[in-house]
Amino acid sequence: MSVFKLFEKVNRLQKLNKRDKEAFSKCYDVYAPKLYRHAFYRLGSKELAEDVTSEVFVRVWEFLTDPAKRIDNLRAFLYRVANNLIIDHYRGKDRQPILIDEVLETKLGDEGRGAEKLGKNMEFEAVLKSLEKLPEDTRELLIWRYIDELSIGEIAELSGKTKNAVYVALHRALRETQKLLTSE
């Protein structure tokens, strides 16, 4: 990351911590689609993902109303709030299965045509089915890293693990996923 981009990022975070509405709006524009996708993969429902995404930003704004509170790593903070909301959802209700057709529609949209699109759909469906067979914590790591594109440091902060432990867990998760994909 260039020095200019780093300075810009720090400046935006400072404004956000001062409850600047424009900085909050920019934060929403940048992170809402990513948080929606994260929530969708975890909940399997467009409506629930939309609810979680909007609730994340409500909670962040409420958090910032206390002048004594600050956000140091915005992305990790947003994902932590989202994960807590997702956990709260699962504690309160029965789990809903992920609907493969809805996932494919959200992920692939109208990209590609014909055989290329069919190949992507089949490959993506196989990956989703293998993800469903993994333990929750393993699936969560893979989603954070490869779907949400979080850094190892951010995943370490979210999961409470060291960076080395995250690297090892991701390596094992990929190996396990690969075994699932080749056994089908």
TIMI-113571 format. One line per 8 residues: their letters; for each residue x, y, z of N, C-alpha, C. Coordinates in pm, 1 decimal. Example, Ala and Ser with C-alpha at 12.3 -4.5 7.8 and 13.67 -1.06 7.14 Angstrom:
AS> 1319.0,-569.0,780.0,1230.0,-450.0,780.0,1320.0,-330.0,780.0 ~ 1285.0,-225.0,708.0,1367.0,-106.0,714.0,1290.0,3.0,787.0;
***
This chain:
MSVFKLFE> 85.3,-117.2,0.0,0.0,0.0,0.0,89.5,123.1,0.0 ~ 56.0,218.3,-85.4,137.1,339.2,-94.4,116.5,425.1,29.5 ~ 210.5,513.1,52.6,203.8,603.0,168.1,80.9,691.7,157.7 ~ 51.3,737.1,35.8,-65.5,823.2,15.9,-194.5,750.8,52.5 ~ -210.0,625.8,6.9,-330.8,548.8,36.9,-341.0,519.8,186.5 ~ -228.3,489.4,249.4,-227.2,464.3,393.0,-269.9,589.0,469.4 ~ -216.2,704.9,429.9,-253.7,830.9,493.0,-402.9,856.7,476.7 ~ -454.4,833.6,355.7,-595.9,853.7,327.1,-683.3,762.6,413.6;
KVNRLQKL> -641.2,638.1,427.6,-715.5,540.5,507.4,-718.7,581.4,655.4 ~ -604.2,623.3,707.2,-595.4,667.2,847.3,-680.4,791.6,867.2 ~ -675.1,885.5,772.4,-753.0,1008.1,781.5,-902.6,977.4,783.3 ~ -947.4,883.5,697.9,-1088.3,844.3,693.7,-1131.7,780.2,825.0 ~ -1044.3,698.5,883.1,-1076.2,633.5,1010.3,-1086.0,737.1,1122.4 ~ -998.6,835.9,1121.9,-1005.8,942.3,1222.0,-1136.5,1019.2,1210.6 ~ -1175.9,1049.8,1087.1,-1303.1,1119.4,1066.9,-1420.1,1033.3,1113.3 ~ -1413.5,905.8,1085.5,-1520.3,814.9,1126.7,-1530.0,811.9,1279.0;
NKRDKEAF> -1416.4,804.9,1346.9,-1416.3,803.4,1492.7,-1470.5,934.0,1551.4 ~ -1468.7,1040.6,1472.3,-1526.5,1169.1,1516.2,-1672.2,1182.0,1472.2 ~ -1728.9,1070.5,1425.5,-1867.9,1062.9,1383.4,-1899.1,1153.4,1264.2 ~ -1808.1,1162.3,1171.4,-1827.4,1237.9,1047.3,-1922.4,1159.2,957.8 ~ -2035.4,1220.0,923.2,-2138.4,1149.8,845.3,-2089.9,1114.4,705.0 ~ -2008.2,1199.8,645.9,-1956.9,1171.4,512.5,-1862.4,1051.0,515.3 ~ -1778.1,1043.9,617.4,-1687.0,929.5,631.4,-1767.5,802.0,656.5 ~ -1874.4,812.1,735.0,-1958.8,696.3,761.4,-2027.4,650.0,632.9;
SKCYDVYA> -2074.4,744.8,553.3,-2137.9,711.9,425.8,-2039.0,642.6,332.3 ~ -1916.1,690.7,327.6,-1812.4,628.5,244.5,-1783.5,486.9,295.5 ~ -1778.4,470.6,425.6,-1758.1,338.9,487.0,-1869.9,244.7,443.9 ~ -1992.4,293.8,446.2,-2105.7,212.4,404.5,-2092.0,171.1,257.2 ~ -2059.1,267.5,172.8,-2046.2,239.4,29.3,-1940.1,133.6,1.5 ~ -1830.1,138.8,74.9,-1719.4,46.1,51.7,-1749.0,-92.4,108.9 ~ -1802.6,-97.3,230.9,-1812.8,-225.1,301.0,-1948.8,-293.5,295.4 ~ -2055.5,-223.8,265.1,-2188.8,-287.0,264.6,-2196.6,-405.2,169.3;
PKLYRHAF> -2149.0,-392.9,44.6,-2157.4,-509.8,-44.9,-2075.3,-628.8,5.4 ~ -1961.2,-601.9,64.8,-1875.7,-709.4,114.9,-1939.6,-777.0,235.8 ~ -1997.3,-696.6,325.0,-2063.1,-753.3,443.1,-2188.9,-830.4,403.4 ~ -2259.7,-779.4,303.0,-2377.2,-850.6,254.1,-2336.9,-988.6,202.7 ~ -2233.8,-992.6,120.8,-2187.4,-1120.4,64.7,-2145.5,-1215.3,177.4 ~ -2074.8,-1163.0,275.8,-2031.7,-1244.3,389.7,-2153.6,-1301.4,463.3 ~ -2249.1,-1215.4,493.0,-2369.4,-1259.2,565.0,-2449.9,-1358.7,481.7 ~ -2456.6,-1334.3,352.2,-2531.3,-1424.6,265.5,-2471.3,-1564.8,266.6;
YRLGSKEL> -2339.7,-1573.8,257.6,-2275.1,-1705.9,258.2,-2293.6,-1776.1,392.0 ~ -2304.0,-1701.1,496.9,-2320.1,-1762.0,628.0,-2465.6,-1796.0,659.7 ~ -2559.9,-1715.7,607.3,-2701.1,-1734.4,641.1,-2782.5,-1801.6,532.0 ~ -2741.2,-1788.2,407.3,-2812.4,-1852.3,297.8,-2943.0,-1786.0,260.0 ~ -2961.5,-1659.9,297.5,-3086.2,-1590.1,267.3,-3056.0,-1444.9,233.5 ~ -3112.0,-1399.0,121.7,-3091.6,-1259.3,82.3,-3148.5,-1163.8,186.4 ~ -3269.2,-1193.8,233.3,-3335.9,-1104.8,327.8,-3259.1,-1095.1,459.1 ~ -3217.2,-1210.0,511.2,-3140.5,-1208.8,636.1,-3007.0,-1137.6,617.5;
AEDVTSEV> -2943.5,-1157.1,504.1,-2815.4,-1090.9,476.8,-2834.5,-939.2,471.3 ~ -2942.9,-894.1,410.0,-2971.4,-750.3,404.9,-2995.1,-695.4,545.0 ~ -3070.5,-770.4,626.5,-3097.5,-727.4,763.3,-2968.4,-716.8,844.7 ~ -2884.2,-817.9,833.3,-2758.2,-817.6,908.2,-2671.1,-701.4,863.2 ~ -2662.2,-680.9,733.3,-2577.8,-573.2,680.0,-2623.0,-437.9,732.3 ~ -2751.8,-411.7,727.0,-2800.0,-281.9,775.9,-2781.5,-269.9,927.1 ~ -2803.6,-379.2,999.0,-2787.7,-375.9,1144.4,-2641.8,-351.9,1185.0 ~ -2547.6,-401.0,1105.9,-2405.8,-376.7,1134.8,-2380.0,-227.1,1140.3;
FVRVWEFL> -2429.4,-154.8,1041.5,-2401.6,-11.5,1035.7,-2477.6,66.2,1142.4 ~ -2595.4,18.9,1179.9,-2667.3,81.1,1291.3,-2585.1,65.0,1419.5 ~ -2534.9,-54.2,1442.0,-2456.2,-80.2,1563.9,-2324.8,-2.5,1564.4 ~ -2261.8,9.0,1449.4,-2136.5,84.5,1441.5,-2162.8,230.6,1474.6 ~ -2270.0,286.4,1419.1,-2302.0,426.1,1447.5,-2333.4,444.2,1596.6 ~ -2407.6,351.1,1654.7,-2436.6,357.3,1798.3,-2308.3,348.3,1879.3 ~ -2216.6,263.8,1839.2,-2087.6,249.4,1907.2,-2011.9,381.9,1904.0 ~ -2016.6,448.3,1789.7,-1941.6,573.7,1774.3,-2004.3,691.7,1847.5;
TDPAKRID> -2128.2,677.4,1895.2,-2190.4,787.9,1968.0,-2126.2,808.8,2104.1 ~ -2055.8,709.1,2153.8,-1982.5,722.7,2279.5,-1843.4,778.5,2247.1 ~ -1815.1,903.8,2287.7,-1686.3,965.0,2253.1,-1565.5,890.3,2311.3 ~ -1586.0,807.8,2410.5,-1475.3,734.3,2471.5,-1436.1,611.2,2388.5 ~ -1521.2,572.8,2295.2,-1494.2,453.0,2215.2,-1434.6,491.1,2080.4 ~ -1342.6,405.0,2033.3,-1275.1,427.1,1904.9,-1264.9,295.4,1829.1 ~ -1261.0,306.5,1700.3,-1238.6,190.4,1614.8,-1096.5,201.8,1560.7 ~ -1015.3,98.0,1583.3,-876.9,99.9,1536.2,-860.8,31.4,1401.4;
NLRAFLYR> -933.3,-78.5,1379.7,-927.6,-150.5,1252.5,-1071.1,-165.5,1203.8 ~ -1110.2,-79.7,1112.1,-1249.2,-72.0,1069.0,-1299.9,-202.6,1009.8 ~ -1224.3,-260.4,919.0,-1269.7,-382.4,852.3,-1290.0,-496.0,951.6 ~ -1194.5,-515.8,1040.0,-1207.9,-621.4,1140.1,-1325.4,-593.5,1233.4 ~ -1344.9,-467.1,1269.3,-1455.6,-430.3,1357.7,-1589.8,-460.8,1291.1 ~ -1603.7,-423.5,1163.6,-1729.1,-448.0,1091.9,-1759.6,-597.1,1083.0 ~ -1657.3,-676.5,1050.9,-1679.6,-820.8,1040.0,-1708.3,-883.7,1175.9 ~ -1650.0,-831.5,1280.7,-1679.2,-884.4,1414.2,-1825.4,-857.7,1450.2;
VANNLIID> -1873.2,-736.7,1422.9,-2013.7,-703.4,1449.5,-2104.6,-794.8,1365.9 ~ -2071.2,-811.4,1237.3,-2152.2,-898.2,1150.3,-2154.3,-1041.6,1202.9 ~ -2038.7,-1092.5,1241.0,-2033.5,-1229.7,1292.5,-2114.2,-1244.8,1419.6 ~ -2109.0,-1145.9,1506.8,-2188.9,-1152.2,1629.7,-2338.4,-1153.7,1598.3 ~ -2380.3,-1075.8,1500.2,-2521.3,-1075.4,1460.0,-2561.9,-1209.6,1398.9 ~ -2473.7,-1267.5,1321.5,-2501.3,-1397.9,1260.8,-2511.7,-1505.0,1369.5 ~ -2422.2,-1500.7,1465.0,-2426.5,-1595.3,1577.2,-2555.9,-1577.0,1655.1 ~ -2593.8,-1452.3,1680.1,-2720.0,-1425.5,1750.0,-2838.1,-1483.5,1673.3;
HYRGKDRQ> -2834.8,-1472.4,1541.2,-2943.0,-1528.7,1459.9,-2951.4,-1679.9,1479.8 ~ -2838.3,-1748.3,1473.4,-2839.0,-1893.8,1486.2,-2876.5,-1938.4,1627.4 ~ -2844.9,-1859.8,1725.3,-2884.2,-1895.0,1862.0,-3035.0,-1885.5,1880.3 ~ -3096.6,-1791.7,1808.0,-3238.8,-1766.9,1827.1,-3329.8,-1849.1,1739.2 ~ -3278.1,-1904.6,1631.4,-3365.8,-1974.0,1536.8,-3299.3,-2100.7,1486.5 ~ -3381.4,-2183.2,1422.4,-3326.7,-2302.3,1357.2,-3244.2,-2260.1,1237.8 ~ -3141.8,-2335.7,1207.4,-3058.0,-2307.6,1090.9,-3137.1,-2331.2,963.5 ~ -3112.9,-2244.0,866.5,-3174.6,-2260.8,736.1,-3067.7,-2308.6,639.2;
PILIDEVL> -3099.9,-2405.3,556.4,-2998.8,-2454.2,461.3,-2966.6,-2347.9,357.5 ~ -2845.2,-2352.2,306.7,-2805.2,-2262.1,199.4,-2869.2,-2312.3,70.8 ~ -2935.4,-2223.6,1.8,-2999.4,-2257.7,-124.4,-2898.2,-2236.8,-236.1 ~ -2853.9,-2345.5,-297.5,-2748.2,-2340.9,-396.9,-2785.5,-2250.3,-513.8 ~ -2909.2,-2257.4,-562.4,-2950.1,-2173.6,-675.6,-2938.2,-2025.7,-641.8 ~ -2979.1,-1988.5,-520.4,-2971.2,-1849.2,-480.0,-2825.6,-1803.3,-466.7 ~ -2740.0,-1889.9,-415.3,-2597.9,-1858.2,-402.9,-2537.1,-1838.1,-540.5 ~ -2565.7,-1927.3,-632.3,-2511.2,-1916.3,-767.6,-2558.5,-1788.2,-835.1;
ETKLGDEG> -2684.5,-1753.9,-816.4,-2738.3,-1632.4,-875.7,-2667.4,-1509.1,-819.5 ~ -2644.2,-1507.3,-688.2,-2578.0,-1394.1,-625.4,-2431.9,-1385.9,-666.4 ~ -2364.1,-1498.5,-671.5,-2221.1,-1501.1,-701.4,-2192.6,-1477.8,-849.1 ~ -2264.9,-1545.8,-935.0,-2230.6,-1542.6,-1076.3,-2312.3,-1442.0,-1156.6 ~ -2434.4,-1413.1,-1112.5,-2518.4,-1318.8,-1185.1,-2532.3,-1357.6,-1330.3 ~ -2522.8,-1261.9,-1419.1,-2536.5,-1288.0,-1562.3,-2401.8,-1293.9,-1633.1 ~ -2292.7,-1312.1,-1556.8,-2160.6,-1319.3,-1618.5,-2149.0,-1447.3,-1700.0 ~ -2090.1,-1434.9,-1816.3,-2065.2,-1553.5,-1897.8,-2192.0,-1606.0,-1961.6;
RGAEKLGK> -2174.5,-1685.6,-2062.5,-2288.2,-1744.4,-2132.1,-2260.8,-1890.3,-2161.3 ~ -2366.7,-1962.6,-2189.0,-2358.4,-2099.2,-2237.9,-2274.9,-2192.9,-2154.9 ~ -2185.6,-2263.9,-2220.8,-2104.2,-2368.8,-2158.0,-2013.8,-2312.1,-2049.4 ~ -1961.0,-2191.4,-2074.0,-1872.8,-2130.2,-1973.5,-1948.1,-2106.7,-1842.7 ~ -2069.3,-2055.5,-1852.8,-2150.4,-2030.4,-1734.1,-2188.4,-2161.8,-1665.9 ~ -2223.1,-2261.6,-1742.5,-2257.3,-2391.7,-1687.1,-2137.7,-2450.5,-1611.9 ~ -2018.8,-2439.7,-1671.3,-1897.7,-2490.2,-1605.6,-1870.7,-2418.6,-1475.2 ~ -1888.0,-2286.1,-1474.7,-1869.0,-2208.7,-1351.5,-1970.7,-2251.6,-1246.2;
NMEFEAVL> -2095.8,-2268.9,-1287.4,-2200.4,-2307.7,-1193.9,-2170.4,-2442.8,-1130.0 ~ -2128.4,-2538.9,-1211.7,-2100.2,-2673.0,-1160.0,-1979.8,-2670.0,-1065.7 ~ -1876.6,-2596.5,-1102.7,-1757.9,-2586.4,-1018.3,-1791.8,-2516.7,-887.2 ~ -1865.4,-2407.1,-895.7,-1902.0,-2332.5,-776.8,-1992.8,-2414.9,-685.7 ~ -2085.0,-2489.7,-746.0,-2175.1,-2575.4,-669.0,-2096.4,-2682.5,-594.2 ~ -1995.4,-2738.8,-657.6,-1911.5,-2840.4,-592.1,-1836.9,-2781.0,-474.2 ~ -1785.9,-2660.6,-490.0,-1715.1,-2593.7,-380.3,-1811.1,-2567.0,-264.9 ~ -1930.5,-2518.1,-296.2,-2028.7,-2490.6,-190.7,-2067.4,-2617.2,-114.7;
KSLEKLPE> -2088.5,-2725.9,-187.8,-2123.4,-2851.4,-122.2,-2011.5,-2899.4,-31.0 ~ -1887.1,-2881.5,-74.2,-1775.3,-2923.6,10.8,-1764.3,-2832.3,132.0 ~ -1793.3,-2703.5,116.3,-1790.0,-2611.2,230.1,-1893.3,-2650.1,336.2 ~ -2009.9,-2695.9,289.9,-2115.8,-2734.9,382.8,-2074.9,-2853.5,469.0 ~ -1980.6,-2933.7,422.5,-1936.7,-3052.6,496.1,-1828.1,-3020.8,598.8 ~ -1771.1,-2902.3,591.7,-1662.6,-2865.4,682.9,-1717.4,-2818.2,817.1 ~ -1639.3,-2830.7,923.0,-1680.6,-2774.0,1051.5,-1698.0,-2621.9,1038.9 ~ -1783.6,-2565.5,1120.9,-1817.3,-2423.1,1114.0,-1693.5,-2333.2,1120.4;
DTRELLIW> -1601.1,-2359.2,1213.0,-1484.9,-2272.2,1226.8,-1394.3,-2280.2,1103.5 ~ -1382.4,-2396.5,1043.7,-1301.0,-2414.1,922.5,-1366.6,-2342.1,805.7 ~ -1496.7,-2357.9,790.8,-1570.5,-2291.7,684.0,-1559.1,-2139.7,698.6 ~ -1569.0,-2092.6,822.0,-1559.8,-1949.5,849.8,-1423.6,-1893.3,806.8 ~ -1315.9,-1964.4,838.1,-1182.3,-1920.1,797.7,-1170.9,-1907.1,645.9 ~ -1220.8,-2007.7,575.4,-1213.9,-2005.0,429.1,-1296.8,-1891.1,371.0 ~ -1412.6,-1867.9,426.1,-1497.5,-1759.1,378.9,-1429.4,-1625.4,403.4 ~ -1374.9,-1607.0,522.8,-1306.9,-1479.9,553.7,-1191.7,-1454.1,457.6;
RYIDELSI> -1114.8,-1557.5,430.1,-993.9,-1538.1,349.7,-1023.4,-1528.5,200.0 ~ -1104.2,-1618.1,147.4,-1117.8,-1627.7,2.6,-1244.4,-1566.3,-54.7 ~ -1344.7,-1543.8,25.6,-1464.9,-1478.2,-23.4,-1466.7,-1333.0,22.9 ~ -1439.3,-1311.6,153.0,-1437.7,-1175.8,206.3,-1304.0,-1105.7,185.0 ~ -1201.5,-1183.0,146.9,-1068.1,-1132.1,117.0,-1006.1,-1055.1,233.4 ~ -1024.7,-1107.9,354.7,-961.6,-1048.0,471.4,-815.4,-1089.2,477.6 ~ -733.2,-1003.3,535.1,-591.8,-1035.8,550.7,-574.8,-1135.5,665.2 ~ -458.3,-1196.7,670.6,-429.2,-1291.3,778.9,-437.8,-1220.6,913.4;
GEIAELSG> -388.0,-1097.9,920.5,-394.6,-1020.9,1044.9,-537.6,-993.8,1089.4 ~ -623.1,-959.7,993.7,-763.2,-933.6,1027.4,-833.1,-1061.4,1072.9 ~ -801.5,-1172.1,1008.6,-859.7,-1299.7,1049.7,-810.9,-1336.5,1189.1 ~ -684.0,-1312.0,1216.4,-629.1,-1340.3,1349.5,-702.1,-1258.2,1455.3 ~ -726.3,-1131.5,1424.6,-796.8,-1045.2,1518.8,-940.2,-1091.8,1540.7 ~ -1007.9,-1130.0,1432.6,-1146.4,-1176.0,1443.1,-1158.3,-1308.3,1518.3 ~ -1065.7,-1398.3,1490.4,-1076.1,-1533.0,1548.2,-1009.3,-1546.1,1683.9 ~ -926.7,-1448.5,1719.8,-856.1,-1457.1,1847.6,-735.8,-1550.4,1842.1;
KTKNAVYV> -691.5,-1584.5,1720.1,-576.4,-1672.0,1702.5,-454.7,-1588.5,1663.7 ~ -337.8,-1648.6,1674.1,-217.8,-1581.6,1625.0,-215.4,-1591.7,1472.4 ~ -133.4,-1508.7,1409.9,-122.2,-1514.3,1263.7,-72.0,-1651.5,1218.4 ~ 24.6,-1706.3,1292.2,76.0,-1838.3,1255.5,-32.2,-1945.1,1265.2 ~ -113.1,-1937.7,1368.4,-221.7,-2034.7,1384.1,-322.1,-2022.1,1269.4 ~ -345.8,-1899.4,1223.2,-437.3,-1877.3,1111.0,-379.5,-1938.7,984.0 ~ -249.5,-1915.8,959.1,-185.4,-1975.6,841.6,-199.8,-2127.8,843.2 ~ -171.6,-2187.7,956.7,-178.8,-2333.3,967.9,-322.7,-2381.0,947.4;
ALHRALRE> -417.6,-2313.7,1011.9,-558.8,-2353.0,1000.4,-607.9,-2339.2,855.8 ~ -566.0,-2233.1,787.7,-605.4,-2216.1,647.8,-545.1,-2324.4,559.5 ~ -420.1,-2358.1,584.4,-355.1,-2463.2,507.1,-429.8,-2595.8,524.9 ~ -463.4,-2627.5,647.9,-537.2,-2751.5,675.9,-676.6,-2747.7,614.2 ~ -741.2,-2632.4,621.3,-875.6,-2618.5,565.3,-873.8,-2637.2,413.5 ~ -773.7,-2581.3,348.3,-762.4,-2597.8,203.1,-735.6,-2743.1,166.2 ~ -650.6,-2807.9,242.6,-620.6,-2948.7,217.2,-746.4,-3033.2,236.0 ~ -821.7,-3005.3,341.4,-945.3,-3079.3,368.3,-1049.2,-3054.9,258.4;
TQKLLTSE> -1059.8,-2930.1,213.3,-1153.3,-2896.5,105.5,-1113.1,-2966.2,-24.0 ~ -984.3,-2969.1,-51.2,-935.8,-3035.5,-171.3,-967.9,-3184.8,-168.5 ~ -951.9,-3246.5,-51.1,-986.4,-3388.3,-38.3,-1135.9,-3409.8,-64.4 ~ -1218.9,-3322.5,-11.2,-1363.5,-3333.3,-32.5,-1398.3,-3318.6,-180.5 ~ -1332.6,-3224.6,-247.2,-1360.6,-3201.4,-388.2,-1316.1,-3317.3,-476.4 ~ -1203.0,-3378.8,-442.2,-1154.3,-3491.3,-524.0,-1227.4,-3621.0,-493.9 ~ -1290.6,-3631.4,-377.1,-1361.0,-3755.2,-342.8,-1501.4,-3760.1,-403.3 ~ -1549.6,-3646.8,-450.6,-1686.7,-3643.3,-506.7,-1690.2,-3683.8,-649.8;
***
